[in-house]
Amino acid sequence: MDEVYVLSVNNTFVMRKWMLDQDIKNIKFIPDGNGEFTEAMGLVMDGSGFGLGTRSKRYAAIIDNGVITHLDVDENGGVEVSSCSAVIGRL
C-alpha cells in the first residue's frame, strides 16, 4: 500500500480540523464539499432525515495505477466491508 486517503462530503476547514485533532500524519484528506465526486461515483446517501443533508455512503476503494480494483460499500451504516482490517485483507 502506497497511500491512504479519506474523502468526505465536507469542506476543507472541517477536514483539516479533524486531521489535526486526531494528529494524523500519514493519511491524506480530500474534501468533497459539494459532493460532486460522490455523486459521480453513485455513492450519495440522503442524510436529511438526520439533519445531515447529502452525504457519502461509507466505502473503501483499492486503486491500482488509477484503476479501481475493489469498491466495497457498506450499505446499511455498518463498517464490515470498509474497515481497515477488511481492506488490508483484500490487498
mmCIF file of the C-alpha atoms, coordinates in Angstrom:
data_MODEL
# 
_entry.id   MODEL 
# 
loop_
_atom_site.group_PDB 
_atom_site.id 
_atom_site.type_symbol 
_atom_site.label_atom_id 
_atom_site.label_alt_id 
_atom_site.label_comp_id 
_atom_site.label_asym_id 
_atom_site.label_entity_id 
_atom_site.label_seq_id 
_atom_site.pdbx_PDB_ins_code 
_atom_site.Cartn_x 
_atom_site.Cartn_y 
_atom_site.Cartn_z 
_atom_site.occupancy 
_atom_site.B_iso_or_equiv 
_atom_site.pdbx_formal_charge 
_atom_site.auth_seq_id 
_atom_site.auth_comp_id 
_atom_site.auth_asym_id 
_atom_site.auth_atom_id 
_atom_site.pdbx_PDB_model_num 
ATOM 1  C CA . MET A 1 1  ? 0.000   0.000  0.000   1.00 0.00 ? 1  MET A CA 1 
ATOM 2  C CA . ASP A 1 2  ? 1.465   3.326  -1.024  1.00 0.00 ? 2  ASP A CA 1 
ATOM 3  C CA . GLU A 1 3  ? -1.069  5.867  0.218   1.00 0.00 ? 3  GLU A CA 1 
ATOM 4  C CA . VAL A 1 4  ? -4.298  6.158  2.186   1.00 0.00 ? 4  VAL A CA 1 
ATOM 5  C CA . TYR A 1 5  ? -6.892  8.846  1.505   1.00 0.00 ? 5  TYR A CA 1 
ATOM 6  C CA . VAL A 1 6  ? -10.027 9.856  3.370   1.00 0.00 ? 6  VAL A CA 1 
ATOM 7  C CA . LEU A 1 7  ? -12.726 11.561 1.325   1.00 0.00 ? 7  LEU A CA 1 
ATOM 8  C CA . SER A 1 8  ? -15.709 13.214 2.927   1.00 0.00 ? 8  SER A CA 1 
ATOM 9  C CA . VAL A 1 9  ? -18.598 15.383 1.791   1.00 0.00 ? 9  VAL A CA 1 
ATOM 10 C CA . ASN A 1 10 ? -17.341 18.257 3.882   1.00 0.00 ? 10 ASN A CA 1 
ATOM 11 C CA . ASN A 1 11 ? -15.318 21.424 3.469   1.00 0.00 ? 11 ASN A CA 1 
ATOM 12 C CA . THR A 1 12 ? -11.563 21.748 3.675   1.00 0.00 ? 12 THR A CA 1 
ATOM 13 C CA . PHE A 1 13 ? -11.699 23.537 7.033   1.00 0.00 ? 13 PHE A CA 1 
ATOM 14 C CA . VAL A 1 14 ? -13.603 20.722 8.754   1.00 0.00 ? 14 VAL A CA 1 
ATOM 15 C CA . MET A 1 15 ? -11.379 18.091 7.155   1.00 0.00 ? 15 MET A CA 1 
ATOM 16 C CA . ARG A 1 16 ? -8.208  19.892 8.292   1.00 0.00 ? 16 ARG A CA 1 
ATOM 17 C CA . LYS A 1 17 ? -9.525  20.335 11.848  1.00 0.00 ? 17 LYS A CA 1 
ATOM 18 C CA . TRP A 1 18 ? -10.402 16.620 12.001  1.00 0.00 ? 18 TRP A CA 1 
ATOM 19 C CA . MET A 1 19 ? -6.919  15.691 10.756  1.00 0.00 ? 19 MET A CA 1 
ATOM 20 C CA . LEU A 1 20 ? -5.190  17.984 13.260  1.00 0.00 ? 20 LEU A CA 1 
ATOM 21 C CA . ASP A 1 21 ? -7.374  16.928 16.198  1.00 0.00 ? 21 ASP A CA 1 
ATOM 22 C CA . GLN A 1 22 ? -6.563  13.269 15.509  1.00 0.00 ? 22 GLN A CA 1 
ATOM 23 C CA . ASP A 1 23 ? -2.854  14.059 14.969  1.00 0.00 ? 23 ASP A CA 1 
ATOM 24 C CA . ILE A 1 24 ? -2.923  12.207 11.657  1.00 0.00 ? 24 ILE A CA 1 
ATOM 25 C CA . LYS A 1 25 ? 0.263   12.431 9.641   1.00 0.00 ? 25 LYS A CA 1 
ATOM 26 C CA . ASN A 1 26 ? 0.282   9.636  7.045   1.00 0.00 ? 26 ASN A CA 1 
ATOM 27 C CA . ILE A 1 27 ? -3.240  9.879  5.638   1.00 0.00 ? 27 ILE A CA 1 
ATOM 28 C CA . LYS A 1 28 ? -4.321  12.433 3.055   1.00 0.00 ? 28 LYS A CA 1 
ATOM 29 C CA . PHE A 1 29 ? -7.708  14.097 3.443   1.00 0.00 ? 29 PHE A CA 1 
ATOM 30 C CA . ILE A 1 30 ? -9.827  15.108 0.450   1.00 0.00 ? 30 ILE A CA 1 
ATOM 31 C CA . PRO A 1 31 ? -12.820 17.409 0.915   1.00 0.00 ? 31 PRO A CA 1 
ATOM 32 C CA . ASP A 1 32 ? -15.731 16.852 -1.486  1.00 0.00 ? 32 ASP A CA 1 
ATOM 33 C CA . GLY A 1 33 ? -17.590 19.935 -0.301  1.00 0.00 ? 33 GLY A CA 1 
ATOM 34 C CA . ASN A 1 34 ? -20.316 19.904 -2.951  1.00 0.00 ? 34 ASN A CA 1 
ATOM 35 C CA . GLY A 1 35 ? -20.477 16.119 -3.161  1.00 0.00 ? 35 GLY A CA 1 
ATOM 36 C CA . GLU A 1 36 ? -19.662 16.184 -6.877  1.00 0.00 ? 36 GLU A CA 1 
ATOM 37 C CA . PHE A 1 37 ? -17.169 13.313 -6.728  1.00 0.00 ? 37 PHE A CA 1 
ATOM 38 C CA . THR A 1 38 ? -19.503 11.308 -4.505  1.00 0.00 ? 38 THR A CA 1 
ATOM 39 C CA . GLU A 1 39 ? -22.382 11.856 -6.928  1.00 0.00 ? 39 GLU A CA 1 
ATOM 40 C CA . ALA A 1 40 ? -20.225 10.882 -9.913  1.00 0.00 ? 40 ALA A CA 1 
ATOM 41 C CA . MET A 1 41 ? -19.328 7.648  -8.108  1.00 0.00 ? 41 MET A CA 1 
ATOM 42 C CA . GLY A 1 42 ? -23.011 6.889  -7.437  1.00 0.00 ? 42 GLY A CA 1 
ATOM 43 C CA . LEU A 1 43 ? -22.385 6.818  -3.681  1.00 0.00 ? 43 LEU A CA 1 
ATOM 44 C CA . VAL A 1 44 ? -24.726 9.562  -2.452  1.00 0.00 ? 44 VAL A CA 1 
ATOM 45 C CA . MET A 1 45 ? -26.543 8.957  0.825   1.00 0.00 ? 45 MET A CA 1 
ATOM 46 C CA . ASP A 1 46 ? -29.554 11.040 1.812   1.00 0.00 ? 46 ASP A CA 1 
ATOM 47 C CA . GLY A 1 47 ? -28.922 12.000 5.415   1.00 0.00 ? 47 GLY A CA 1 
ATOM 48 C CA . SER A 1 48 ? -31.620 14.675 5.534   1.00 0.00 ? 48 SER A CA 1 
ATOM 49 C CA . GLY A 1 49 ? -33.656 12.555 7.956   1.00 0.00 ? 49 GLY A CA 1 
ATOM 50 C CA . PHE A 1 50 ? -30.793 13.016 10.419  1.00 0.00 ? 50 PHE A CA 1 
ATOM 51 C CA . GLY A 1 51 ? -30.222 16.706 9.633   1.00 0.00 ? 51 GLY A CA 1 
ATOM 52 C CA . LEU A 1 52 ? -27.128 15.951 7.555   1.00 0.00 ? 52 LEU A CA 1 
ATOM 53 C CA . GLY A 1 53 ? -28.332 16.597 4.010   1.00 0.00 ? 53 GLY A CA 1 
ATOM 54 C CA . THR A 1 54 ? -26.487 14.891 1.186   1.00 0.00 ? 54 THR A CA 1 
ATOM 55 C CA . ARG A 1 55 ? -23.548 12.796 2.320   1.00 0.00 ? 55 ARG A CA 1 
ATOM 56 C CA . SER A 1 56 ? -21.479 9.893  1.053   1.00 0.00 ? 56 SER A CA 1 
ATOM 57 C CA . LYS A 1 57 ? -22.080 6.257  1.769   1.00 0.00 ? 57 LYS A CA 1 
ATOM 58 C CA . ARG A 1 58 ? -19.222 4.662  3.675   1.00 0.00 ? 58 ARG A CA 1 
ATOM 59 C CA . TYR A 1 59 ? -16.956 2.773  1.288   1.00 0.00 ? 59 TYR A CA 1 
ATOM 60 C CA . ALA A 1 60 ? -13.414 1.670  0.654   1.00 0.00 ? 60 ALA A CA 1 
ATOM 61 C CA . ALA A 1 61 ? -11.737 1.556  -2.714  1.00 0.00 ? 61 ALA A CA 1 
ATOM 62 C CA . ILE A 1 62 ? -8.489  -0.099 -3.686  1.00 0.00 ? 62 ILE A CA 1 
ATOM 63 C CA . ILE A 1 63 ? -6.946  1.681  -6.645  1.00 0.00 ? 63 ILE A CA 1 
ATOM 64 C CA . ASP A 1 64 ? -4.039  0.228  -8.578  1.00 0.00 ? 64 ASP A CA 1 
ATOM 65 C CA . ASN A 1 65 ? -2.362  2.502  -11.132 1.00 0.00 ? 65 ASN A CA 1 
ATOM 66 C CA . GLY A 1 66 ? -5.515  4.625  -11.459 1.00 0.00 ? 66 GLY A CA 1 
ATOM 67 C CA . VAL A 1 67 ? -7.881  1.664  -11.829 1.00 0.00 ? 67 VAL A CA 1 
ATOM 68 C CA . ILE A 1 68 ? -10.401 0.773  -9.123  1.00 0.00 ? 68 ILE A CA 1 
ATOM 69 C CA . THR A 1 69 ? -9.788  -2.918 -8.451  1.00 0.00 ? 69 THR A CA 1 
ATOM 70 C CA . HIS A 1 70 ? -12.125 -3.154 -5.428  1.00 0.00 ? 70 HIS A CA 1 
ATOM 71 C CA . LEU A 1 71 ? -15.025 -0.927 -4.396  1.00 0.00 ? 71 LEU A CA 1 
ATOM 72 C CA . ASP A 1 72 ? -16.742 -2.146 -1.276  1.00 0.00 ? 72 ASP A CA 1 
ATOM 73 C CA . VAL A 1 73 ? -19.736 -0.185 0.043   1.00 0.00 ? 73 VAL A CA 1 
ATOM 74 C CA . ASP A 1 74 ? -21.280 -0.514 3.489   1.00 0.00 ? 74 ASP A CA 1 
ATOM 75 C CA . GLU A 1 75 ? -24.945 -0.108 2.551   1.00 0.00 ? 75 GLU A CA 1 
ATOM 76 C CA . ASN A 1 76 ? -26.581 -0.289 5.982   1.00 0.00 ? 76 ASN A CA 1 
ATOM 77 C CA . GLY A 1 77 ? -24.475 2.032  8.103   1.00 0.00 ? 77 GLY A CA 1 
ATOM 78 C CA . GLY A 1 78 ? -22.023 -0.652 9.185   1.00 0.00 ? 78 GLY A CA 1 
ATOM 79 C CA . VAL A 1 79 ? -18.283 -0.891 8.747   1.00 0.00 ? 79 VAL A CA 1 
ATOM 80 C CA . GLU A 1 80 ? -17.952 -4.522 7.731   1.00 0.00 ? 80 GLU A CA 1 
ATOM 81 C CA . VAL A 1 81 ? -16.555 -4.125 4.211   1.00 0.00 ? 81 VAL A CA 1 
ATOM 82 C CA . SER A 1 82 ? -14.919 -0.715 4.586   1.00 0.00 ? 82 SER A CA 1 
ATOM 83 C CA . SER A 1 83 ? -12.979 -1.264 7.805   1.00 0.00 ? 83 SER A CA 1 
ATOM 84 C CA . CYS A 1 84 ? -9.188  -1.092 7.796   1.00 0.00 ? 84 CYS A CA 1 
ATOM 85 C CA . SER A 1 85 ? -8.868  -4.801 8.522   1.00 0.00 ? 85 SER A CA 1 
ATOM 86 C CA . ALA A 1 86 ? -11.276 -5.708 5.709   1.00 0.00 ? 86 ALA A CA 1 
ATOM 87 C CA . VAL A 1 87 ? -9.363  -3.598 3.200   1.00 0.00 ? 87 VAL A CA 1 
ATOM 88 C CA . ILE A 1 88 ? -5.966  -4.904 4.315   1.00 0.00 ? 88 ILE A CA 1 
ATOM 89 C CA . GLY A 1 89 ? -7.335  -8.423 3.906   1.00 0.00 ? 89 GLY A CA 1 
ATOM 90 C CA . ARG A 1 90 ? -8.070  -7.670 0.249   1.00 0.00 ? 90 ARG A CA 1 
ATOM 91 C CA . LEU A 1 91 ? -4.611  -6.295 -0.541  1.00 0.00 ? 91 LEU A CA 1 
# 
